[in-house]
Structure formats: C-alpha cells, structure tokens
Amino acid sequence: MKVGDLVEHAPHSSGDVHIKALFSGMPGDFKVGLIIKERESFRLVAPDGRKPAWYQVEELKIISKS
C-alpha cells in the first residue's frame, strides 16, 4: 500500500483475533479513501468529504492501486 492508492476501511480483515471479534459484522469507517501519507505500519487516509485519519495497514483493503 502506498500514497495514491484507493482503499476501503475493513477492520474485520485485521490479523488480530481480538480486533476481528470486536469488529466482525460491523461496517468500516469509509468505503473509499485516498492514502495521502505513510508512516511505518500506518497510512493517513482521506475519505471523501471527511477529515483524514490514521489507520493500520491491516485494517485497509486496496480498491485501486495508483
């Protein structure tokens, strides 16, 4: 995942068992967002019409690569 990729927030796809259990069946924060910055295992994502926020890579699903 890199800057310019379009992603969807999918917290239930995390590898962490506790996060999966907590978020299973729940919708993500957004359907489409643009990665605008990278830092270690986090990506700053700007969803359409909302403020950017940091997400762990494992919570994101690539929709379209840049």
N, CA, C and O atoms as CSV, one atom per row, in Angstrom:
chain,resi,resn,atom,element,x,y,z
A,1,MET,N,N,0.835,-1.177,0.000
A,1,MET,CA,C,0.000,0.000,0.000
A,1,MET,C,C,0.875,1.234,0.000
A,1,MET,O,O,1.828,1.349,0.771
A,2,LYS,N,N,0.527,2.156,-0.887
A,2,LYS,CA,C,1.344,3.360,-0.987
A,2,LYS,C,C,0.476,4.593,-1.239
A,2,LYS,O,O,-0.719,4.493,-1.515
A,3,VAL,N,N,1.115,5.754,-1.135
A,3,VAL,CA,C,0.421,7.023,-1.376
A,3,VAL,C,C,-0.198,6.986,-2.772
A,3,VAL,O,O,0.445,6.587,-3.743
A,4,GLY,N,N,-1.445,7.405,-2.850
A,4,GLY,CA,C,-2.177,7.426,-4.113
A,4,GLY,C,C,-3.118,6.260,-4.312
A,4,GLY,O,O,-3.984,6.318,-5.185
A,5,ASP,N,N,-2.976,5.197,-3.527
A,5,ASP,CA,C,-3.885,4.053,-3.627
A,5,ASP,C,C,-5.258,4.417,-3.057
A,5,ASP,O,O,-5.360,5.179,-2.095
A,6,LEU,N,N,-6.301,3.866,-3.659
A,6,LEU,CA,C,-7.649,3.990,-3.115
A,6,LEU,C,C,-7.911,2.765,-2.251
A,6,LEU,O,O,-7.646,1.636,-2.663
A,7,VAL,N,N,-8.434,2.995,-1.050
A,7,VAL,CA,C,-8.653,1.903,-0.102
A,7,VAL,C,C,-10.033,1.983,0.541
A,7,VAL,O,O,-10.708,3.012,0.509
A,8,GLU,N,N,-10.415,0.869,1.117
A,8,GLU,CA,C,-11.649,0.764,1.905
A,8,GLU,C,C,-11.246,0.385,3.325
A,8,GLU,O,O,-10.304,-0.384,3.515
A,9,HIS,N,N,-11.948,0.916,4.324
A,9,HIS,CA,C,-11.683,0.543,5.710
A,9,HIS,C,C,-12.397,-0.771,5.993
A,9,HIS,O,O,-13.619,-0.866,5.882
A,10,ALA,N,N,-11.612,-1.786,6.362
A,10,ALA,CA,C,-12.156,-3.121,6.633
A,10,ALA,C,C,-11.532,-3.647,7.926
A,10,ALA,O,O,-10.657,-4.512,7.873
A,11,PRO,N,N,-11.969,-3.138,9.098
A,11,PRO,CA,C,-11.342,-3.533,10.362
A,11,PRO,C,C,-11.461,-5.018,10.659
A,11,PRO,O,O,-10.626,-5.571,11.375
A,12,HIS,N,N,-12.480,-5.673,10.123
A,12,HIS,CA,C,-12.675,-7.105,10.359
A,12,HIS,C,C,-11.644,-7.958,9.626
A,12,HIS,O,O,-11.553,-9.160,9.877
A,13,SER,N,N,-10.855,-7.353,8.712
A,13,SER,CA,C,-9.838,-8.121,7.991
A,13,SER,C,C,-8.498,-8.132,8.728
A,13,SER,O,O,-7.523,-8.704,8.240
A,14,SER,N,N,-8.453,-7.509,9.884
A,14,SER,CA,C,-7.225,-7.476,10.680
A,14,SER,C,C,-6.790,-8.880,11.070
A,14,SER,O,O,-7.622,-9.774,11.225
A,15,GLY,N,N,-5.485,-9.072,11.227
A,15,GLY,CA,C,-4.951,-10.368,11.647
A,15,GLY,C,C,-5.091,-10.598,13.138
A,15,GLY,O,O,-4.914,-11.720,13.612
A,16,ASP,N,N,-5.405,-9.555,13.879
A,16,ASP,CA,C,-5.540,-9.639,15.327
A,16,ASP,C,C,-6.894,-10.260,15.694
A,16,ASP,O,O,-7.941,-9.746,15.301
A,17,VAL,N,N,-6.871,-11.346,16.435
A,17,VAL,CA,C,-8.096,-12.077,16.804
A,17,VAL,C,C,-9.059,-11.191,17.587
A,17,VAL,O,O,-10.268,-11.251,17.362
A,18,HIS,N,N,-8.550,-10.378,18.496
A,18,HIS,CA,C,-9.408,-9.511,19.311
A,18,HIS,C,C,-10.094,-8.446,18.458
A,18,HIS,O,O,-11.274,-8.154,18.653
A,19,ILE,N,N,-9.353,-7.869,17.515
A,19,ILE,CA,C,-9.944,-6.859,16.633
A,19,ILE,C,C,-11.004,-7.507,15.742
A,19,ILE,O,O,-12.074,-6.934,15.539
A,20,LYS,N,N,-10.718,-8.689,15.215
A,20,LYS,CA,C,-11.701,-9.401,14.379
A,20,LYS,C,C,-13.001,-9.628,15.150
A,20,LYS,O,O,-14.091,-9.381,14.634
A,21,ALA,N,N,-12.874,-10.099,16.383
A,21,ALA,CA,C,-14.059,-10.389,17.197
A,21,ALA,C,C,-14.842,-9.111,17.489
A,21,ALA,O,O,-16.072,-9.104,17.455
A,22,LEU,N,N,-14.124,-8.041,17.774
A,22,LEU,CA,C,-14.758,-6.773,18.116
A,22,LEU,C,C,-15.500,-6.164,16.932
A,22,LEU,O,O,-16.591,-5.619,17.097
A,23,PHE,N,N,-14.911,-6.255,15.737
A,23,PHE,CA,C,-15.473,-5.581,14.572
A,23,PHE,C,C,-16.199,-6.483,13.585
A,23,PHE,O,O,-16.677,-5.999,12.559
A,24,SER,N,N,-16.295,-7.770,13.861
A,24,SER,CA,C,-16.962,-8.651,12.904
A,24,SER,C,C,-18.413,-8.224,12.708
A,24,SER,O,O,-19.146,-7.996,13.670
A,25,GLY,N,N,-18.802,-8.122,11.465
A,25,GLY,CA,C,-20.173,-7.728,11.139
A,25,GLY,C,C,-20.412,-6.237,11.160
A,25,GLY,O,O,-21.489,-5.784,10.772
A,26,MET,N,N,-19.433,-5.456,11.604
A,26,MET,CA,C,-19.599,-4.001,11.643
A,26,MET,C,C,-19.032,-3.392,10.367
A,26,MET,O,O,-18.012,-3.860,9.861
A,27,PRO,N,N,-19.681,-2.350,9.838
A,27,PRO,CA,C,-19.141,-1.692,8.644
A,27,PRO,C,C,-17.898,-0.876,9.003
A,27,PRO,O,O,-17.714,-0.495,10.159
A,28,GLY,N,N,-17.064,-0.614,8.028
A,28,GLY,CA,C,-15.877,0.207,8.240
A,28,GLY,C,C,-16.243,1.682,8.337
A,28,GLY,O,O,-17.407,2.056,8.189
A,29,ASP,N,N,-15.237,2.514,8.587
A,29,ASP,CA,C,-15.452,3.956,8.702
A,29,ASP,C,C,-15.763,4.607,7.357
A,29,ASP,O,O,-16.437,5.636,7.302
A,30,PHE,N,N,-15.267,4.002,6.263
A,30,PHE,CA,C,-15.491,4.572,4.941
A,30,PHE,C,C,-15.414,3.482,3.875
A,30,PHE,O,O,-14.823,2.425,4.095
A,31,LYS,N,N,-16.016,3.751,2.719
A,31,LYS,CA,C,-15.985,2.817,1.587
A,31,LYS,C,C,-14.834,3.130,0.637
A,31,LYS,O,O,-14.235,2.217,0.069
A,32,VAL,N,N,-14.520,4.421,0.457
A,32,VAL,CA,C,-13.440,4.825,-0.440
A,32,VAL,C,C,-12.637,5.949,0.193
A,32,VAL,O,O,-13.189,6.965,0.616
A,33,GLY,N,N,-11.325,5.751,0.253
A,33,GLY,CA,C,-10.432,6.774,0.774
A,33,GLY,C,C,-9.116,6.754,0.019
A,33,GLY,O,O,-8.745,5.730,-0.556
A,34,LEU,N,N,-8.410,7.871,0.015
A,34,LEU,CA,C,-7.140,8.009,-0.692
A,34,LEU,C,C,-6.003,8.061,0.321
A,34,LEU,O,O,-6.038,8.867,1.251
A,35,ILE,N,N,-5.000,7.211,0.152
A,35,ILE,CA,C,-3.829,7.247,1.029
A,35,ILE,C,C,-3.005,8.480,0.671
A,35,ILE,O,O,-2.598,8.656,-0.477
A,36,ILE,N,N,-2.763,9.343,1.681
A,36,ILE,CA,C,-2.032,10.580,1.415
A,36,ILE,C,C,-0.682,10.649,2.122
A,36,ILE,O,O,0.124,11.533,1.830
A,37,LYS,N,N,-0.425,9.719,3.054
A,37,LYS,CA,C,0.862,9.712,3.751
A,37,LYS,C,C,1.107,8.331,4.341
A,37,LYS,O,O,0.164,7.624,4.696
A,38,GLU,N,N,2.391,7.944,4.445
A,38,GLU,CA,C,2.773,6.657,5.022
A,38,GLU,C,C,3.673,6.893,6.225
A,38,GLU,O,O,4.510,7.795,6.217
A,39,ARG,N,N,3.494,6.073,7.266
A,39,ARG,CA,C,4.374,6.104,8.427
A,39,ARG,C,C,4.380,4.722,9.061
A,39,ARG,O,O,3.394,4.298,9.665
A,40,GLU,N,N,5.500,4.027,8.917
A,40,GLU,CA,C,5.671,2.667,9.442
A,40,GLU,C,C,4.509,1.790,8.987
A,40,GLU,O,O,4.315,1.621,7.783
A,41,SER,N,N,3.734,1.230,9.906
A,41,SER,CA,C,2.629,0.342,9.521
A,41,SER,C,C,1.284,1.073,9.503
A,41,SER,O,O,0.229,0.446,9.603
A,42,PHE,N,N,1.326,2.394,9.376
A,42,PHE,CA,C,0.104,3.203,9.348
A,42,PHE,C,C,0.019,3.985,8.043
A,42,PHE,O,O,1.035,4.293,7.418
A,43,ARG,N,N,-1.212,4.299,7.643
A,43,ARG,CA,C,-1.447,5.125,6.465
A,43,ARG,C,C,-2.449,6.213,6.839
A,43,ARG,O,O,-3.445,5.955,7.515
A,44,LEU,N,N,-2.164,7.442,6.384
A,44,LEU,CA,C,-3.090,8.552,6.569
A,44,LEU,C,C,-4.035,8.521,5.383
A,44,LEU,O,O,-3.612,8.645,4.233
A,45,VAL,N,N,-5.326,8.353,5.671
A,45,VAL,CA,C,-6.329,8.181,4.617
A,45,VAL,C,C,-7.313,9.342,4.653
A,45,VAL,O,O,-7.800,9.736,5.713
A,46,ALA,N,N,-7.594,9.881,3.466
A,46,ALA,CA,C,-8.569,10.961,3.318
A,46,ALA,C,C,-9.825,10.392,2.651
A,46,ALA,O,O,-9.876,10.243,1.430
A,47,PRO,N,N,-10.838,10.077,3.471
A,47,PRO,CA,C,-12.111,9.608,2.892
A,47,PRO,C,C,-12.838,10.781,2.242
A,47,PRO,O,O,-12.606,11.933,2.610
A,48,ASP,N,N,-13.694,10.506,1.304
A,48,ASP,CA,C,-14.454,11.538,0.609
A,48,ASP,C,C,-15.288,12.360,1.595
A,48,ASP,O,O,-16.143,11.819,2.295
A,49,GLY,N,N,-15.035,13.657,1.643
A,49,GLY,CA,C,-15.834,14.568,2.455
A,49,GLY,C,C,-15.563,14.541,3.950
A,49,GLY,O,O,-16.331,15.119,4.719
A,50,ARG,N,N,-14.484,13.879,4.384
A,50,ARG,CA,C,-14.189,13.796,5.813
A,50,ARG,C,C,-12.730,14.158,6.071
A,50,ARG,O,O,-11.916,14.211,5.149
A,51,LYS,N,N,-12.413,14.406,7.345
A,51,LYS,CA,C,-11.038,14.699,7.721
A,51,LYS,C,C,-10.176,13.443,7.599
A,51,LYS,O,O,-10.645,12.340,7.879
A,52,PRO,N,N,-8.917,13.604,7.181
A,52,PRO,CA,C,-8.007,12.453,7.123
A,52,PRO,C,C,-7.776,11.857,8.508
A,52,PRO,O,O,-7.828,12.563,9.515
A,53,ALA,N,N,-7.523,10.563,8.546
A,53,ALA,CA,C,-7.250,9.863,9.812
A,53,ALA,C,C,-6.240,8.750,9.549
A,53,ALA,O,O,-6.126,8.237,8.436
A,54,TRP,N,N,-5.506,8.388,10.612
A,54,TRP,CA,C,-4.502,7.319,10.512
A,54,TRP,C,C,-5.156,5.958,10.736
A,54,TRP,O,O,-5.984,5.791,11.631
A,55,TYR,N,N,-4.765,4.979,9.899
A,55,TYR,CA,C,-5.264,3.608,10.014
A,55,TYR,C,C,-4.096,2.640,9.876
A,55,TYR,O,O,-3.141,2.909,9.148
A,56,GLN,N,N,-4.177,1.509,10.580
A,56,GLN,CA,C,-3.174,0.465,10.414
A,56,GLN,C,C,-3.379,-0.189,9.046
A,56,GLN,O,O,-4.507,-0.339,8.575
A,57,VAL,N,N,-2.269,-0.570,8.423
A,57,VAL,CA,C,-2.333,-1.181,7.099
A,57,VAL,C,C,-3.255,-2.391,7.082
A,57,VAL,O,O,-3.988,-2.600,6.116
A,58,GLU,N,N,-3.224,-3.187,8.142
A,58,GLU,CA,C,-4.040,-4.417,8.152
A,58,GLU,C,C,-5.542,-4.141,8.207
A,58,GLU,O,O,-6.337,-5.055,7.986
A,59,GLU,N,N,-5.947,-2.906,8.496
A,59,GLU,CA,C,-7.362,-2.534,8.522
A,59,GLU,C,C,-7.861,-2.063,7.169
A,59,GLU,O,O,-9.056,-1.821,6.996
A,60,LEU,N,N,-6.949,-1.928,6.197
A,60,LEU,CA,C,-7.310,-1.351,4.912
A,60,LEU,C,C,-7.295,-2.396,3.804
A,60,LEU,O,O,-6.484,-3.321,3.814
A,61,LYS,N,N,-8.194,-2.234,2.862
A,61,LYS,CA,C,-8.284,-3.133,1.716
A,61,LYS,C,C,-8.122,-2.273,0.458
A,61,LYS,O,O,-8.831,-1.282,0.287
A,62,ILE,N,N,-7.198,-2.651,-0.412
A,62,ILE,CA,C,-6.950,-1.885,-1.632
A,62,ILE,C,C,-8.107,-2.059,-2.605
A,62,ILE,O,O,-8.536,-3.175,-2.897
A,63,ILE,N,N,-8.601,-0.930,-3.099
A,63,ILE,CA,C,-9.651,-0.918,-4.127
A,63,ILE,C,C,-8.993,-0.721,-5.487
A,63,ILE,O,O,-9.340,-1.392,-6.459
A,64,SER,N,N,-8.023,0.224,-5.548
A,64,SER,CA,C,-7.334,0.524,-6.798
A,64,SER,C,C,-5.937,1.044,-6.493
A,64,SER,O,O,-5.769,1.956,-5.683
A,65,LYS,N,N,-4.936,0.459,-7.144
A,65,LYS,CA,C,-3.557,0.910,-6.956
A,65,LYS,C,C,-3.274,2.100,-7.862
A,65,LYS,O,O,-3.810,2.207,-8.964
A,66,SER,N,N,-2.403,3.006,-7.362
A,66,SER,CA,C,-2.053,4.184,-8.172
A,66,SER,C,C,-1.020,3.842,-9.215
A,66,SER,O,O,-0.609,4.710,-9.985
